[in-house]
Amino acid sequence: MRARDLDGQRLTTELRDRLHGHACARCGGRGKLRPAGYAYVRMRGGRHGYPVGVCGGCPTWGAQ
């Protein structure tokens, strides 16, 4: 995922897995995840933030 708001109407299954903590927010891996901040999705009423995680091999900072 990139450092920008995601469009809630265009979320793929892969992005939903990343937003719900089932996969690494950066690489999509399904190993043990650690906290990595929030990803934001634009919705009709504004923005919704999801706490996301990354696997051990991915950094927790900066845009991918």
C-alpha positions, 0 to 999 in steps of 0.5 A: 500500500502507498502513503495515500488514501485508498478509494473505498470503492476500489478495494481488491481482496488483496488490499482488504486482507492487508487492511484487516491484518491478514497480510503484510501491508507492504509485501502481502506476506502472511507471516507474523506481523508487527504494528506499522501504523495506519492505512486510510480509506476514503469513504462516503462520510470521510476517512477511516483508518485501519491499523496495519502490520508488516512482516519482519522483512519490511520496514515500518516507515515511509511509502512503498 
